[in-house]
Amino acid sequence: MSPPPRVAVFSTNFLPASQTFVHDQLRHHRRYVPEVFCWRRQHPERFPFAPVHRARPLYGLTAHDAAFHRRFTAHSTTAPTRTAAPFALIHAHFATGATYALPYARTHRLPLVVSFHGYDVPLLWNRRRFHPPFWPFLLRARPMLETMALGLCASDELRELLASHGVPAAKLRTHRLGIDLERWKPSPRSGAAESPNSFANPTGSTEPSEPTDTPLRVAMVGRFVPKKGHHDALDAFARHRRRHPRSTLVLVGAGPLRRSLEQRAHASGLDVTFRGELPWTGVRQVLRRAHVLLAPSRVAPDGDRDSGLMVAKEASALGTVVVGTRHGGIPSIVDHERTGLLASEGDVVTLAAHLDRLTRPAARAPLAAAAIAKMRAEYSLPERVAELEALYDEARRIGPG
């Protein structure tokens, strides 16, 4: 019996705290064996994995590394010739990572699969690509797109954007990322003097509802960057608090906007707790306690955007109702009025009205139950990775560019 094919996974930084989805994919492969190639190794205690091949510093300028070269030219017992690479294909996360994978795909005649996740798509045409850190990307982006066998887009919006800027539609697929439903199981809301919610019970049995006068607990999870819409969140929450002064808001994350958000919350007299950056277990604890996840994503001034918002899937799987915007892949995750509530980007009046509505447990319960069912039906991580491996098969049939 032949050993399973190997895939070289390029991730420039392996891994920032916000990229749990990359690690989740790696853990759930069944028919392919992944090896990671990176420039920087980050958070190894949070994202254990082996093997991880790490490049030397000049890799950032040259996209060549001696250790990488030796691994790609290692003899393979399954290769048809002794000079063939030991990999069946290359999978690069983000267009930026794909430009570093490009020389290896070309030299070794390997199919190149690229996952587009959000900020990397507008980087193909906006002015940010002229900043010095992105010069290698600027030089290699067009050849990378020409060489690419398949481009996997985390949302339909990203696929449409790429096609509108000249990437052949035949190369593009929407591949939505899954979540580990064993990690993100619903449970009773945790809080003082509360009874479990009926919607948090995955068996569907009837449990007592929490008191109708329980203050609404709202959470928001994400980096403090413009596309996440934190300023809209504070404005919407301030409007909501005028009518429901006991409601609370917890913000989880880190980033350049933190100081301005703290100042804004303080100036508005809002009851906001900043929890900082948390591991997934900490995020799960926050979401299990919350009644609502606020996800007011919007297109940033530089074109940066969200795609398939992972925390919206995780919250939905827990039975925490998502209030979000019609942005990126959020409308694919949240069915408005069925599994959650949506508003247009920047519409803080509607976001606040949604929060008002969800102060009633009876309003949250049917949305939460439907959200749990949707996540189980559409976003199971093993099933999503099985689809990814089928796309690998397709890329191998297409062959190198």
N, C-alpha and C positions, 0 to 999 in steps of 0.2 A: 504493500500500500504506500502510495506516494505521500510525503509529508505535505502539510498545508502550505499554500503559497504565502510568501512574506510581503508585507507592505512597508515601505519606508515612509514614516509620518514626519513631515517637517513642520515644526512649530517654533518660530523664532525665539520666543520666550516660553519655556515650559516649566511652570505654568503660572500666570497671574491668578490671583484669587478669584477673579470674575470668570475664569474659563474652566469651570468644573465640567462643562459639557465635553471638552476634549478628553479629559480623564475618564469620564463615564463611557465614552465610546470605546476607548482602549480596553477597558475592563470587560466589555461584553462581546468582543469578537469571538466568533465560533469557527468560521471557515478560513480565516486569514490570521496570520501571526504578525503583529505590528512591532516595529522597532522605531524609536523616536530619535530624530536628529534635531538639535537645537543650538542656538547661540548662547543663551543664558539658561541655567537651571535655577528655577525659583520654587520655593515652598515644597521641597522634597518630602518633608514630614507630612504635609497635607495631601500631596499627590504622589504617593509611592508608586514607582513603576520601574521596570528594567526589561531590556536594556535601553539606556538613554545615552546617546553619543553627543558629546558636547564639543563645539568648535572652539578654536582659538580666537582671540580678539579681532585679528585682521579679517576674519570671515565677514564681518559687517561691511567691509569695503570691497573685498574680492569675490565673495561667494564661493571661495575654494578653501578647502581645509584638508590637510594631509591625512588626518585620521578618517575623515569621511571618505576620502578617495580610496583608502585601503579597504574600508568596509564594503564599498561598492564594487571593488575589483576582487574581493575574496572569492575563492573557488567555491562553487556550489555543486553538491553531489547530484542535484536534480537538474542542473543546467544542461542544455544540449551540447555546449562546448565549454572547455575549461576557462574560457575568457568571458563567459556570460556573467552578468551581475546576479547576485543571489536574491534579487527582489523581482516580484512580478509587476509592480507598479509603484508610483510615488503618490502620496496624498498630502497636500500642503494645506494647512489651515491659514486663512486670510491671504488675500492677494499679495500682501507684503512678504509673507513666508514663501509663497510660490515663486517669487522672483529669485530667491536663494536656492530653491530646489531646481530651477530651470537648467543650470549647467549639467546637473547629474541626469536629468531626464533626457537631455540631448545627447550627452556623451555615451550613455548606456542604452539609448533607444528604448526608453521605458515610457509607458502611458502616464501622463500627468493629470491627476484629479485635483481640483482646487475647490475648497470650501470658502464661500463668501459669506461673511457674518454681519456686516454692517458698515463700520467706518471705512473699510477698505474699498468699498464700491465708489463713493464720491471721490475718494483719493485718486481715482483713475483720471479725473478731469478737473478737480478744483485746484486752487492756487497753493494749497498746502503741500502738494507734491514737489513744489520748487524749494521747500525748506531743506537745508543741508542734510538732516537725518534721512530724508526720503530720496536723495539723489540716486542711490543705487536702484531704488524702485522705479524712479522716473525713467532711467535708462533701459530697464529690462521689462517694464510692464507690457508693452506692445508685443515683443517676442514671446512673452509668457502666455498671453492670450491666444496667440497664433499656434503655439505648441500644445496648449491645453487640450486634452481629450474630452473631458467633461468638467463643467463648472456647476457645483452644487450650491444652490442659493437657499438661505435659511428662511426666506419668505418669497411670496409671489412678487412683492414690490421690488425686491432686489433683482429678481430675474428680469422683470420688465425694464428696470433701469439699465441693466447691462445690455439688453437687446436694443434699447433705444439709443445706446452709444456705440453701436456697431459690432457688438459681440454676436456671432451667429447664434440665432435662437436654437438651432439644432444641437448646439453644444451644451445648452443650459437645462438644468433640471431643478425643480423645487424639492429640497430634502429637508423636512422639518425634524428638528432634534427631539429625541425622547427624554424622559426622566425615569429615574429609578423608583418605581412605585413601591418597592419594599421600604425604601427610605422615607418616602413621602406618603405615609399612611395617615388617614384621618384619625383623630382622637378627640375626646372631649376637650373643650376650651379649658385652659388652665387659668384660674383666677379665684380670688377670695369669694367665698360664699356663693359659688355658681354651681348650677346643675349642668350636666352634659346637654349639648344640643342634639336634637334628633337628627339633624343633617350631618353631624359628625360621626354617626354610627354607620360603618360600612355595611352592616348586615341588614339595615333598613328597619330594624325593630324600633318600637316607639319608646322614647325616653323623655323625661320631663324637660320642658323648655326652660331656658334661663329666665330670670325675672325680666319683665318688660321694661323696667326702669334701670337696667344695667347700662352704665355709660358705654358708648361706642368706643372701641379700641381700634385704631387705624395704624397700619404699618406701611412703610415704604422702604424698599431694599434696592440699592443700586449705587454705583459710583456717583460722586458729586460732580457731575459734568453736565453741560447744557442740555444734551439730548434727553436726559432723564426727566426734565421738567420739574425739578424741585421747587423752583420759585412759583410755578403754577400750583403745585401741591400746597404750599404754605398759604397762598392766596385763597384757594378753595377751602382749606381747613379753617382759615380765619372767618370766612363767610359762614361756614357750618357752625362754628363755635358761638357765633352771636345768637344762634337759636338753640344750641345744645352745648352749654358751657362746661359740662362735665366730660365731654369727649376728650380723648388723648391721642397723641400721635408719636410714634417711634420711628426714627430714621436710622437705618443701618447702612453703613458704607463709609468710604473715605474718598478724598479727591480735592481738587483745587477750589471748589466752591464752598467748602465747609464753613470757613470763617464768615463769609457773607451770609450764608444761610442761618448760622447761629445768631448773627447780629439782627437779621430780619425777624427771626422768631422772637428774640428778646424784645425788640422794639414793638412788636405786635402784641406782646403779652400772652403768647401762646404757650400751652402746656405741651412742649415738644422735648422728647428725650433723644439725644444723639448717642447711639450705641457703638459707633466706630465699625471697623471691619470685623466680621465674624466668620468662623468656619461654618460649613453647611449645617452642622449640628446646632450651632447658635442661631442661625437663620431659621431653622425648623422650629426651634423653641419660640422665637418671636412670632412666627407666622401662626403657630398653633394657639398662641394666646390671643392673637388679633382676630377681630371679626371681619375686617376689610383690609385688602391690599390695595393701596393707591398706586396706580401706574400711569401717570400722565405724560408719557413720552412724547417728544416732538422733534422735528427736524432742527438741528442746531444751525447757527449762522454759517458754519463752514460746510454744511451738508451732511455732517455726521448724523446717523440715525440708528435706531434699534431695528432688529429683525424679528426673530422669534424669541420673545422675552422669556427666558427660562424661569425666572421667579414667578411669572404669572402662571406658568404651568404647575410649578411646585405648590403655590398657594391654592390653586384650584383643586389639586389632588388632595390637599389637606382639608378641603371644605371651607377655606377662607375666601370670601367673595371678592372678586377682582373688580375694581372700578378703574377703567383705563381709557385710553384715547384710541381713535381710529388711525393708528400709526403703525407702519411696518407690518409685522406678522401678528399684532395683537388681535385684530378681528378674526383671525383664524383660530386663535386660542379661546377667545371669549365670544360666545354667541349672545349678542345684545338681547336683554330681557329674558334669556333662557338660562345662561350659566353665569352671567355677570352683567355689568352695565358699562356702556361706552359713551364718550362725548367726543366732539371734534377737538383737534389739537388747540390748546390754549383757552378752551371754553371753561373758565373757572366757575362760572355761574351754574352750568349744568353739572359739573363735577361736585360742587357743593350740594346741589339738589339731590344728587344720587346718594351722597353721604347722609343727608337728612332722611331719605327714604329708608336707608338700611339701619337706622337706629332701632327699628322694630325687628325682633327675632323672627316674627312670622314672615317678614319680607325677605330675610336672608335665607331661610331654610330651603325653599324650593330651588333657588339659584345655586346654593352650595351642593345640594344633592345631584343636580344635573351636571354641575362642573366635575364632581368626582367621577360620575359615569363617563363623561366625555374624555377625561384624561385616561381612564382605563381602556376605553375603546380606541383611542387615536394616538396616544403618546407613550405607550409602553416601550421602555428603552430596548429590551431585546428585539422587539419587532422592528423598531427604527434602525437598529444596527444590522439586522438581517436585510433590510432594504438597502442600507449602505453597501453591504457586501455584494448585493445584486448589481449595484451601480459599479462596483469594482469589476465585476465580471464583464459588464457592458464596456467599460473603458478598455479592458484587455482585448475585447473583440474589435474595438475601434483601432487600437494599436497606437504607437507613438506618433506624435505630430511632426 
